[in-house]
Amino acid sequence: MTSRYITQREVEEKIGLSGATLHRLRRKGRFPDPIRIGERRIAWPEHEIDSWLATRERQPLRSATAA
């Protein structure tokens, strides 16, 4: 499968999470690890991010009155 590689900034924009949250999820094994594409550069195959998004369960928002 041919995939485009996307930077951390692009991943953050695509999934709506911060870099710190991505790091936490990666440490817990709940987010794909990036690959090294250069000495000081990492990126993710876009299809892995798309797959991760597709497997996320939709979490209902709690109403302000429900506690």
Backbone bond lengths (Angstrom), bond angles and torsions (degrees), N, CA, C in turn:
res aa  C-N    CA-C-N  psi(-1)  N-CA   C-N-CA  omega(-1)  CA-C   N-CA-C  phi
1 M - - - 1.442 - - 1.532 108.85 -
2 T 1.289 115.93 128.26 1.457 121.08 177.49 1.520 108.36 -88.71
3 S 1.304 115.59 132.18 1.454 119.61 -178.47 1.518 109.77 -137.95
4 R 1.279 114.48 148.86 1.450 121.35 173.45 1.524 107.14 -81.92
5 Y 1.310 117.08 146.56 1.457 121.88 177.18 1.519 108.53 -99.22
6 I 1.327 116.28 134.89 1.455 120.02 -178.17 1.530 110.17 -120.56
7 T 1.314 114.62 146.77 1.458 122.14 -176.95 1.525 110.79 -78.07
8 Q 1.332 115.58 169.18 1.459 119.41 178.74 1.522 110.74 -59.39
9 R 1.301 117.14 -41.14 1.466 119.78 179.56 1.529 110.60 -59.84
10 E 1.341 116.55 -42.73 1.461 120.14 178.29 1.531 111.39 -65.86
11 V 1.330 116.93 -37.93 1.466 120.82 177.33 1.525 109.35 -63.27
12 E 1.329 116.80 -47.59 1.463 121.07 179.88 1.528 110.92 -57.21
13 E 1.327 116.75 -44.42 1.462 120.73 179.39 1.522 111.28 -66.01
14 K 1.321 116.81 -39.96 1.463 121.22 -176.48 1.525 112.17 -68.29
15 I 1.340 117.16 -39.99 1.463 119.07 -175.39 1.521 113.50 -102.74
16 G 1.330 117.17 -10.68 1.458 120.53 176.01 1.517 114.75 76.00
17 L 1.338 117.45 26.56 1.460 121.19 177.21 1.524 109.74 -120.72
18 S 1.325 116.06 155.18 1.463 120.30 -179.27 1.523 111.04 -79.67
19 G 1.316 115.61 166.73 1.455 121.32 176.52 1.512 111.93 -61.14
20 A 1.331 117.49 -38.13 1.467 121.33 178.87 1.523 110.58 -63.96
21 T 1.316 117.07 -40.61 1.467 120.73 178.47 1.521 110.43 -67.18
22 L 1.331 117.24 -40.92 1.469 119.86 176.13 1.521 110.60 -58.58
23 H 1.314 116.79 -44.17 1.462 121.34 -179.83 1.528 110.87 -61.06
24 R 1.335 116.26 -44.80 1.471 120.38 178.76 1.526 111.14 -61.30
25 L 1.329 116.77 -45.41 1.467 120.67 179.72 1.529 111.06 -63.24
26 R 1.326 117.13 -40.75 1.470 120.87 178.29 1.520 110.81 -62.47
27 R 1.331 116.71 -43.98 1.478 120.44 179.23 1.521 111.52 -60.06
28 K 1.329 116.66 -34.83 1.462 121.32 -179.82 1.532 112.08 -84.48
29 G 1.335 116.91 -1.27 1.456 120.27 -179.58 1.516 113.22 75.41
30 R 1.328 116.94 22.60 1.457 121.02 -176.80 1.522 113.31 -108.05
31 F 1.335 116.88 9.89 1.464 121.35 178.47 1.518 107.39 -148.03
32 P 1.332 117.62 142.99 1.479 120.04 -178.75 1.526 112.49 -59.76
33 D 1.311 115.22 143.23 1.461 120.37 174.68 1.524 109.38 -79.17
34 P 1.322 117.00 147.39 1.464 120.30 176.49 1.525 109.98 -77.82
35 I 1.316 114.89 171.22 1.464 119.83 172.34 1.518 107.70 -113.21
36 R 1.303 116.22 153.17 1.461 121.19 178.43 1.524 107.83 -84.13
37 I 1.328 115.97 123.23 1.472 120.31 179.79 1.521 111.80 -110.32
38 G 1.300 116.33 0.06 1.459 122.52 178.41 1.517 108.49 -168.11
39 E 1.301 115.94 177.89 1.459 119.39 -178.93 1.517 112.88 -58.44
40 R 1.315 116.23 -39.54 1.459 120.86 -177.59 1.520 111.80 -127.55
41 R 1.315 116.42 30.86 1.467 119.70 -174.41 1.523 110.32 -136.98
42 I 1.333 116.13 132.23 1.452 121.28 175.07 1.522 108.88 -122.71
43 A 1.323 115.78 159.96 1.457 120.90 177.51 1.523 108.31 -158.88
44 W 1.306 115.58 164.21 1.458 122.13 178.30 1.522 109.36 -115.15
45 P 1.334 117.47 140.48 1.462 118.64 170.02 1.538 107.55 -63.95
46 E 1.310 116.57 128.26 1.462 120.01 -174.59 1.524 111.60 -59.97
47 H 1.325 118.12 -34.24 1.470 119.10 -178.74 1.535 111.22 -65.12
48 E 1.342 118.80 -28.50 1.463 120.63 176.89 1.524 111.24 -69.34
49 I 1.315 116.35 -37.68 1.467 120.51 177.98 1.520 109.29 -69.11
50 D 1.329 116.92 -42.54 1.463 120.49 177.68 1.529 111.01 -60.77
51 S 1.340 117.08 -41.11 1.467 120.97 178.40 1.522 110.83 -65.24
52 W 1.332 116.62 -41.58 1.461 120.81 178.80 1.527 110.00 -61.03
53 L 1.334 116.34 -44.65 1.463 120.08 178.89 1.525 111.08 -61.85
54 A 1.316 117.29 -40.23 1.462 121.73 -177.81 1.526 112.18 -66.02
55 T 1.326 117.72 -26.48 1.458 120.43 -177.67 1.524 113.08 -91.36
56 R 1.314 117.20 -6.02 1.463 120.07 -179.43 1.519 109.65 -68.09
57 E 1.310 116.87 133.72 1.456 120.60 175.15 1.522 108.38 -77.00
58 R 1.287 114.53 141.06 1.476 118.10 175.20 1.516 108.10 -75.32
59 Q 1.298 116.35 124.71 1.454 121.81 179.73 1.526 108.58 -101.39
60 P 1.345 117.11 120.53 1.462 117.87 178.73 1.523 110.47 -67.32
61 L 1.302 115.61 143.76 1.454 120.28 175.82 1.526 108.76 -74.45
62 R 1.306 115.94 136.54 1.464 119.33 176.37 1.518 108.16 -79.13
63 S 1.292 115.69 137.31 1.467 119.05 177.74 1.521 108.96 -74.47
64 A 1.297 115.83 156.72 1.467 121.45 -178.86 1.518 111.27 -63.78
65 T 1.336 118.04 -26.28 1.463 120.50 -177.99 1.513 112.41 -86.15
66 A 1.350 117.69 -20.87 1.470 120.48 179.01 1.516 109.08 -83.93
67 A 1.303 116.32 126.39 1.468 118.52 -179.58 1.478 111.88 -135.22
